[in-house]
Amino acid sequence: MRSRWTILAVLFAARAAMAFQFQSVGAVAPLISGSVGASLADIGILIGLYLAPGVALALPGATIGERYGDKATVLAGLLMMLVGEMLMAASPLWTLQVGGRLISGTGGVLLNVLMTKMVADWFAGREIATAMAIYINSWPAGIAIALVVLPPIGTTFGVTAVGIAVSVLVIAAIGLITFIYRTPEGSPASGVERAGISAGTAYALIAAGLIWCLYNVGFAMVFSFGPSMLVERGWSNAAAGSTISVVLWLATLSVPLGGFLADRTKRSGAVLAIGCSGFAFLVLLLSRNGPALLLGIAMGIVCGLPAGAIVSLPTRVLEQKTRSIGMGVFYTVYYAGMLAAPVIGGKLATWAGTAAAALAFGAAALFLCPLLLWSFYRISRLSRPMVAPSRQGG
């Protein structure tokens, strides 16, 4: 009988493959520009297209999962990722690049919504914050691997080889889900009618989705505009990028640490509030010309602490039979906010004449997270009792 930790490893690997695919355009952007004749703005469009389907499809994707089953729907999503990648690798035509990216991103939406719910099915009542923290760490892990592996492949063998490498990883994920993943005992069968969520639960999920969105906005402002801000202060491009990347590398350690602390102390709300506030304060200091390297190290240690606690919030108001639709609501809010935030940050930076304004915007977003957490708890208590966590086997 496979343990829940083995299942978590499978879901981690599948989501890391998704992150690997997402980063495949940015990792070899100059090569893609030369191959398809794309400008930097076009590359930006390709990157953004991967997340664009989430706004419209996160909620329907959850419904599809309810109807056909989580495993079958995730496999369908992985097949869409594979088809999209093969389409992009087949021809340098711009229309095929756009179409392939949209198809891949649509499959990625199904993975993002349903696999989070699948982790909750296996770990509700058992180290849920730790499990969620490990699971979401698959995203920076996949991105980091892509940044290391894909540029040499593209430089040596060409852009088509990059697509082949991504396809191989997606095929491996298909194999893992097909042959190793299984549904936990006690889960409802696919196609069975499941209860909807109340208005109060929906409001609580919107609050949770906003917390996850704003937390990621803070992250995005640091990585999107932090290097530009340091260049404005006289740093070289290489030094600026390396300094900001310290935050990402240390975050891969602080994310699981935060989940462990939330589970061990049973004070996930405190871990969330302190982590977001501390992260916000450090981002604000960096935007005000603080010592960049020291602040980068401090941010890396602090920034990952709230992640597991945030992603586990929906499990506090969702029963097993409502997790699919609930995660759909959660991720719809997240995708909508993440599409708008970079645009707002860029406009603020342009208006202020400095990239530091975007970081200040990110700090403000992070400071809002504890307030929204209070709203989440209040709405949850007023609408219905907290769900008693079930203990899933494995």
VENHU-V177544 format. One record per residue. N is the residue number from 1. RES is the residue in one letter. BURIAL is b if it has 16 or more other C-alpha atoms within 10 Angstrom, else e. D_FIRST is the distance of its C-alpha to the first C-alpha in whole Angstrom. Layout:
{{N & RES & BURIAL & D_FIRST} {N & RES & BURIAL & D_FIRST}}
This chain:
{{1 & M & e & 0} {2 & R & e & 4} {3 & S & e & 6} {4 & R & b & 9} {5 & W & e & 12} {6 & T & e & 10} {7 & I & b & 11} {8 & L & b & 14} {9 & A & b & 15} {10 & V & b & 15} {11 & L & b & 17} {12 & F & b & 19} {13 & A & b & 20} {14 & A & b & 21} {15 & R & b & 23} {16 & A & b & 24} {17 & A & b & 25} {18 & M & b & 27} {19 & A & b & 29} {20 & F & b & 30} {21 & Q & b & 31} {22 & F & b & 33} {23 & Q & b & 35} {24 & S & b & 36} {25 & V & b & 39} {26 & G & b & 40} {27 & A & b & 39} {28 & V & b & 42} {29 & A & b & 44} {30 & P & b & 47} {31 & L & b & 46} {32 & I & b & 45} {33 & S & e & 48} {34 & G & e & 50} {35 & S & b & 48} {36 & V & e & 49} {37 & G & e & 52} {38 & A & b & 50} {39 & S & e & 51} {40 & L & e & 50} {41 & A & e & 50} {42 & D & b & 48} {43 & I & b & 45} {44 & G & e & 45} {45 & I & e & 45} {46 & L & b & 42} {47 & I & b & 40} {48 & G & b & 40} {49 & L & b & 40} {50 & Y & b & 36} {51 & L & b & 36} {52 & A & b & 38} {53 & P & b & 36} {54 & G & b & 34} {55 & V & b & 37} {56 & A & e & 38} {57 & L & b & 34} {58 & A & b & 32} {59 & L & b & 32} {60 & P & b & 32} {61 & G & b & 29} {62 & A & b & 27} {63 & T & b & 29} {64 & I & b & 28} {65 & G & b & 24} {66 & E & b & 25} {67 & R & b & 26} {68 & Y & e & 24} {69 & G & b & 21} {70 & D & b & 19} {71 & K & b & 18} {72 & A & b & 21} {73 & T & b & 23} {74 & V & b & 22} {75 & L & b & 22} {76 & A & b & 25} {77 & G & b & 26} {78 & L & b & 25} {79 & L & b & 27} {80 & M & b & 30} {81 & M & b & 30} {82 & L & b & 30} {83 & V & b & 33} {84 & G & b & 35} {85 & E & b & 34} {86 & M & b & 35} {87 & L & b & 38} {88 & M & b & 39} {89 & A & b & 39} {90 & A & e & 41} {91 & S & e & 44} {92 & P & b & 46} {93 & L & e & 48} {94 & W & b & 47} {95 & T & e & 46} {96 & L & b & 43} {97 & Q & b & 42} {98 & V & b & 43} {99 & G & b & 41} {100 & G & b & 38} {101 & R & b & 38} {102 & L & b & 38} {103 & I & b & 35} {104 & S & b & 33} {105 & G & b & 33} {106 & T & b & 33} {107 & G & b & 29} {108 & G & b & 29} {109 & V & b & 29} {110 & L & b & 27} {111 & L & b & 24} {112 & N & b & 26} {113 & V & b & 26} {114 & L & b & 22} {115 & M & b & 20} {116 & T & b & 22} {117 & K & b & 21} {118 & M & b & 17} {119 & V & b & 17} {120 & A & b & 19} {121 & D & b & 16} {122 & W & b & 13} {123 & F & b & 16} {124 & A & b & 19} {125 & G & b & 20} {126 & R & b & 17} {127 & E & b & 19} {128 & I & b & 20} {129 & A & b & 23} {130 & T & b & 22} {131 & A & b & 19} {132 & M & b & 22} {133 & A & b & 24} {134 & I & b & 22} {135 & Y & b & 21} {136 & I & b & 25} {137 & N & b & 26} {138 & S & b & 24} {139 & W & b & 28} {140 & P & b & 30} {141 & A & b & 28} {142 & G & b & 28} {143 & I & b & 32} {144 & A & b & 32} {145 & I & e & 31} {146 & A & b & 33} {147 & L & b & 36} {148 & V & e & 36} {149 & V & b & 34} {150 & L & b & 36} {151 & P & b & 40} {152 & P & e & 40} {153 & I & b & 39} {154 & G & b & 41} {155 & T & e & 44} {156 & T & e & 44} {157 & F & e & 42} {158 & G & b & 43} {159 & V & b & 42} {160 & T & b & 40} {161 & A & b & 38} {162 & V & b & 37} {163 & G & b & 36} {164 & I & b & 34} {165 & A & b & 32} {166 & V & b & 31} {167 & S & b & 30} {168 & V & e & 28} {169 & L & b & 26} {170 & V & b & 25} {171 & I & b & 24} {172 & A & e & 22} {173 & A & b & 20} {174 & I & b & 20} {175 & G & e & 18} {176 & L & b & 16} {177 & I & b & 16} {178 & T & e & 16} {179 & F & e & 13} {180 & I & e & 10} {181 & Y & b & 11} {182 & R & b & 10} {183 & T & b & 12} {184 & P & b & 11} {185 & E & e & 11} {186 & G & e & 15} {187 & S & e & 16} {188 & P & e & 19} {189 & A & e & 19} {190 & S & b & 22} {191 & G & e & 25} {192 & V & e & 25} {193 & E & e & 28} {194 & R & b & 27} {195 & A & e & 30} {196 & G & e & 32} {197 & I & b & 33} {198 & S & e & 36} {199 & A & e & 39} {200 & G & b & 38} {201 & T & b & 34} {202 & A & b & 36} {203 & Y & b & 38} {204 & A & b & 36} {205 & L & b & 33} {206 & I & b & 37} {207 & A & b & 37} {208 & A & b & 34} {209 & G & b & 34} {210 & L & b & 38} {211 & I & b & 36} {212 & W & b & 34} {213 & C & b & 36} {214 & L & b & 39} {215 & Y & b & 37} {216 & N & b & 36} {217 & V & b & 40} {218 & G & b & 41} {219 & F & b & 39} {220 & A & b & 40} {221 & M & b & 44} {222 & V & b & 43} {223 & F & b & 42} {224 & S & b & 44} {225 & F & b & 47} {226 & G & b & 47} {227 & P & b & 48} {228 & S & b & 51} {229 & M & b & 52} {230 & L & b & 52} {231 & V & b & 54} {232 & E & e & 56} {233 & R & e & 57} {234 & G & e & 58} {235 & W & e & 54} {236 & S & e & 54} {237 & N & e & 51} {238 & A & e & 49} {239 & A & e & 49} {240 & A & b & 48} {241 & G & b & 45} {242 & S & e & 44} {243 & T & b & 45} {244 & I & b & 43} {245 & S & b & 40} {246 & V & b & 40} {247 & V & b & 38} {248 & L & b & 35} {249 & W & b & 34} {250 & L & b & 34} {251 & A & b & 33} {252 & T & b & 30} {253 & L & b & 30} {254 & S & b & 31} {255 & V & b & 29} {256 & P & b & 25} {257 & L & b & 28} {258 & G & b & 29} {259 & G & b & 26} {260 & F & b & 25} {261 & L & b & 29} {262 & A & b & 28} {263 & D & b & 25} {264 & R & e & 27} {265 & T & e & 30} {266 & K & e & 29} {267 & R & e & 32} {268 & S & b & 31} {269 & G & b & 34} {270 & A & b & 36} {271 & V & b & 34} {272 & L & b & 34} {273 & A & b & 38} {274 & I & b & 39} {275 & G & b & 37} {276 & C & b & 39} {277 & S & b & 42} {278 & G & b & 42} {279 & F & b & 41} {280 & A & b & 44} {281 & F & b & 46} {282 & L & b & 45} {283 & V & b & 46} {284 & L & b & 49} {285 & L & b & 50} {286 & L & b & 49} {287 & S & b & 51} {288 & R & e & 54} {289 & N & e & 55} {290 & G & e & 53} {291 & P & e & 51} {292 & A & b & 49} {293 & L & b & 47} {294 & L & e & 47} {295 & L & b & 46} {296 & G & b & 43} {297 & I & b & 41} {298 & A & b & 42} {299 & M & b & 40} {300 & G & b & 37} {301 & I & b & 36} {302 & V & b & 37} {303 & C & b & 36} {304 & G & b & 32} {305 & L & b & 32} {306 & P & b & 32} {307 & A & b & 30} {308 & G & b & 26} {309 & A & b & 28} {310 & I & b & 30} {311 & V & b & 27} {312 & S & b & 25} {313 & L & b & 29} {314 & P & b & 28} {315 & T & b & 25} {316 & R & b & 28} {317 & V & b & 29} {318 & L & b & 27} {319 & E & b & 25} {320 & Q & b & 21} {321 & K & b & 24} {322 & T & b & 26} {323 & R & b & 24} {324 & S & b & 25} {325 & I & b & 29} {326 & G & b & 29} {327 & M & b & 27} {328 & G & b & 30} {329 & V & b & 33} {330 & F & b & 32} {331 & Y & b & 31} {332 & T & b & 35} {333 & V & b & 37} {334 & Y & b & 35} {335 & Y & b & 36} {336 & A & b & 39} {337 & G & b & 40} {338 & M & b & 39} {339 & L & b & 41} {340 & A & e & 44} {341 & A & b & 44} {342 & P & b & 45} {343 & V & e & 48} {344 & I & e & 49} {345 & G & b & 49} {346 & G & b & 50} {347 & K & e & 53} {348 & L & b & 54} {349 & A & b & 54} {350 & T & e & 56} {351 & W & e & 58} {352 & A & e & 58} {353 & G & e & 59} {354 & T & b & 56} {355 & A & b & 52} {356 & A & b & 52} {357 & A & b & 53} {358 & A & b & 49} {359 & L & b & 48} {360 & A & b & 50} {361 & F & b & 48} {362 & G & b & 45} {363 & A & b & 46} {364 & A & b & 47} {365 & A & b & 44} {366 & L & b & 42} {367 & F & b & 44} {368 & L & b & 43} {369 & C & b & 40} {370 & P & b & 40} {371 & L & e & 43} {372 & L & b & 40} {373 & L & b & 38} {374 & W & e & 40} {375 & S & b & 41} {376 & F & b & 37} {377 & Y & b & 37} {378 & R & e & 40} {379 & I & b & 39} {380 & S & b & 36} {381 & R & e & 38} {382 & L & e & 40} {383 & S & b & 38} {384 & R & e & 36} {385 & P & e & 34} {386 & M & e & 31} {387 & V & e & 28} {388 & A & e & 26} {389 & P & b & 22} {390 & S & e & 19} {391 & R & e & 16} {392 & Q & b & 13} {393 & G & b & 10} {394 & G & b & 7}}
